[in-house]
Amino acid sequence: MPKKKTGQRKKAERNKARLKEIRQGRFNIPLANHPCNANMECDKCQKTQKNRAFCYFCRAVQRLPMCAQCGKQKCIPKGDCVVKHGSTHVTGLAMVGAICDFCEAWVCHGLTCLQTHACSCPMQDSTCVECHRDITEHGGRMFTCAFCAKLLCGDDQFEHQASCQRLESETFKCPSCNRIGSNACMRCKVIFCDDHAKRKGFKYAPDQPLPCPKCGHPLDQSFCLSISTRQYAFGRQRQNLDEEEGGDSDDYDYDDQVDKGSSEGDIEGVDESEVVEAMGKVDLHGYER
């Protein structure tokens, strides 16, 4: 029989698991909370922008730069500093060691930050999916869509998320079996049933959402989101869209106005007694007596 765990052994295992979660959390920081994507107010022009080495508008250097990896603004003596500064705390340009090519922000002279930031920088593919601009063109912060997890700039963030919950199909049916599905992939804009959401011969973690069979993005439950389908407008619906967009609908509007004018003129010119007398001469089949 295995030996019974003591209280000290259980406490050591809990501390080990906790430290492992802390180490993993350092590399799984959300993009909005990452130090390289933090808000920065320029000391000279007072304009708010993303954390960067030089101001995007006036090219001024900040008085207290922030590290793009650890987020600190003051370096203490006890650390893995590449540039030794004795027993004094350093700030400003004495703390920095490099500029990241992706996020354009300062990196402190710590050995860990210099070795790990360039490989794990979240701004490596920082191109907005709506306007196709990167941080060198708009100068603002980057965000991830809450539904499809794609990168967005601050100008298109809310506009994209308002129209992201729309499927490419016209119904909520699974494309494989034509049954109503409840597992939606907001990146592929496709919904799957319970049978086709899982692939054969693949093991899934019980405490994690199912990945999409096409792209691997986590699937969402359709009843938890406000998902809509693609809609097409025909006939009068399309005519209303053309009128809103300022399309070529002059002939249709002109005929409609002519019909309205003629009908109003007829109603004003005919007396009520004449209408009642004419209706009395009409048979049920539409023939006059």
Secondary structure as UniProt FT lines:
FT   HELIX           7..27
FT   HELIX           31..33
FT   HELIX           35..37
FT   STRAND          39..41
FT   TURN            43..45
FT   STRAND          48..50
FT   TURN            56..58
FT   TURN            68..70
FT   STRAND          74..75
FT   TURN            86..87
FT   STRAND          90..91
FT   HELIX           92..94
FT   STRAND          96..99
FT   TURN            101..103
FT   STRAND          106..108
FT   HELIX           111..120
FT   TURN            122..125
FT   TURN            129..131
FT   HELIX           135..138
FT   STRAND          142..144
FT   TURN            146..148
FT   STRAND          151..153
FT   TURN            154..156
FT   HELIX           157..162
FT   TURN            175..177
FT   STRAND          183..185
FT   TURN            186..189
FT   STRAND          190..192
FT   TURN            194..197
FT   TURN            200..201
FT   TURN            206..207
FT   TURN            213..215
FT   STRAND          220..221
FT   HELIX           222..224
FT   HELIX           236..245
FT   HELIX           250..269
FT   HELIX           272..280
FT   TURN            284..285
//
